[in-house]
Amino acid sequence: MFKIIKDGTSLGMTEAPTYVRQAENGCFVLCQEAEATGIAHNGTVYHLLGREALEGAESVILEAADAGAEIQAAGENAANNDKLSGQLSAAAKLYVQAATDVPDETALEMPDLFKTWEEVLAAGQNVAQNAIINDGGTLYRVVAAGGVLPQEHQPPHGEGMLAVYRPIDTAHAGTLEDPIPWMYGMDCTEGLYYSHNATVYLCKANMTPCVWAPGTAGLWQWEAVE
């Protein structure tokens, strides 16, 4: 993560800066970091301090930051100042939506912090690999290499989308006493127990993803538990 700092004040944080340079015709175009003279943030172009000047653009610096530490620090301040609680909530949501390393178990504890399918569609931007989307109350992780540009006719729950989006397993132990409710397209692990249609099944082979419901006739990978 990076802080965008102008005159000592943070303008925001970003996981992947949008680097730009000025073309010969005066327009700003996207580019790699090495050739960039500025960045675009919230619709505004800023000059990167120390790079070739950009006429009319205010200068900023990018500072590497540990997002987790930033949120923790904000939390400590919020304990002493109730007015910061709303800012802490916003910062946590911003971090979670940009993160690609949130464990499944953690994600399932805070599903409402992730962007909805409608929000990512409206944004019209590429969603990074391993990012998480809330589609109708079910969390999906982007598994496509290089991420994906969301398309309205290809939602995470849509048929044939398992190579792009994968539903996150429900937080259950997978034991006989606490089986995992089976969901189409989830990753099923050999040796764990799953429940489907009021019956518990032992998974006898890894299925990633699993598109065969427990109880499917002739499927040896599932064994019903009496």
N, C-alpha and C positions, 0 to 999 in steps of 0.2 A: 504494500500500500504506500501511497505518496500523499504528503500534505502539499497543498498549493498555497504558498505564502506570499502575501503582498504587503510590503511595508511593515513586516513583523506580525501581521494578522493573517490567520488561516482563513482562506476562502472556501475550503472544503477538502475532501479526501477522494482519491481515485485509485482503483486497482491497476488500471491500464490507461496512462495518459494518452490523449489524442494529440499526437504531434503534427504540426503543420509548418509549411514554409510558403513564401510568397512567390507565385509564378511570375513569368515575365509580363503577363497581361495584367498583373496587379491582384489577381484572385489568389485566395488561400487554398492550398491543396494538402491532402494528407500525405505524410511521408514517414520514413523511419527516423528514430531518435537521432542518429548520427548527423543527418542533414537538416534537422529541424531548427527553426529560429524562434518558434513559439509553440503554444498549445491552445487548444480550444476547450473551454469549460463553460457549461450552461449557456451555450450560444454566443459566447464572447471569446475573441482571440486575445491572448496575452503574450507578451514578449518574454522569452526566457533570458533572464539576466546572464550576461556574459556571452551571449550569442549576437550575431549580426542584428543591428537595430531594425525594428518594425515601426514604421512611422505611424503615430497615433495610437499605438498599443501600450498599455501599462505593463510594467515589468513585474515578473513574479519569479520565484524559485521553487523547485521541486525538492522536497525533503523526504527521504525514506522514513517511514514510520511503522511501528508495530501497532496494528489496529487493535489487537487485544489489549495492549498496554494503554492505548489511548482511551478505550472504553472503561478500563478499570480505573484510570485516573479520573475520568469524568464521574464515575460512580462514587468515588471517594469524596469528590467535591459536592456531589448532589446530596450526600448524607448531611452536609453542613448547610446546604442551601436548597430548599424545596423548589425554588424557581428553576433549578437546573434539571429537575426530574424529566420534564418534557424534552429537553435537549438530549438527555441521556438516552431516552427511548428512541428518539429520531436517529441518534448516532448508532445505536445498536442495530436498528433496522437497516440503516445504510450499509453497515459492515456486513451483516448477514446476507443481504441481497447480492453483495459483490463477491463474497467469499466462495471459494471452490474447495474448501477443506473442512466443511462442517460435517462431523460424523452423523450417520443415519440416526443414532439414538438421540443425539442432541437436537437434530432437525425436527424429529417427531415431537419434541417437547415444546416447540415454538413454531408451529406451522403457519400462524398468522403473520409472522414477520417476513415471509418470503413473498416475492412478487407473484401476482396471480397471472394466469394465462392471458387474461384480457389486458393486463398492464404491459406484459412483454410484447404482445401484439401491437399495442398502441405506440410503444417506444420505437419499434421498427429497427432494432439493433441486434447484432449477433450476440447470442447468449453463450458464455464460455463453457467448455467441457467441465463437467462435475458441478456446475451451478445447479441450483434447485428451484423448481417452479411449483406453485400451488395450483393445480388444475382441478377445480370443483371440490376442493377439500382434500384431495389426495396429492401427496408430494411426489414429484418425479425428478430424477437426476438426469442431466444431459450426459449421455455416454458417447455421443458422436465425437470422433477425433476432430479437433479444431472448433468444436462448438456447432451451433446451428442458428440460422436466421429463421425465426418463427414464421410459419405460414398459416393463415386462417383455416385452410382446408386440411391441415396436418397437425391437429392437437395432440398432446402427449397420450391421451387415452384412445386415439384413433387406431384403426386397424393397420397393421404393417409398420408401426412406428417404434417397435422395440429396439431397433438398431440406433435410434436417436435418443429416445427417452425411456428410462426404466423406473417403474414405481419403486418407492423405498419400502423395504420390509417393515411391517408393523413390529413394534417393540415387544416381542414375546420371547421367552427363553428357548422355545423349540423342543421342550421336553414333553414327555407323555402327559405330565400334569399341567403344562402350560404350552400347548401347541400354537403354532403360528397360523392365523387365519390365511388361507390361500387366496391369492389375488392373481388374476391373469397377467402374465408378463413378468412376475417377480422372479428373482433368483432363488432357486430351491437347492438346498445343500444336503448331500448324502448324510444319513444318520440323524437328521432332525425330524421332528414330528410336526405335521400340519393338519389343520381342521378344515373340512369342507362339507357342506350339507349335513351338519350335525354328526359327522363321522371323523375319527382321527386316523391319519395315515402316516406311515413311516416312509420317508423318502429314501430310496435305495440307490440313487445315482444323482450326481450333480446335474442340474438342468438350469442353464443360464443363457437365455431366460427360459422360463417354463410356460409353455402354451398348452399343456395337456392337463386338464383338471384331474385332481385325485378322483379315482373311481372310474376313469375312462376304461372302457372294455378292452381287454387284451394288453394293457400297459403294465409291464412288470416293474417299472420304476416306482410305482406306488403300491404299498401293502397296507390294506385296512387292518386296523388294530381291533381285535374283538373286545 
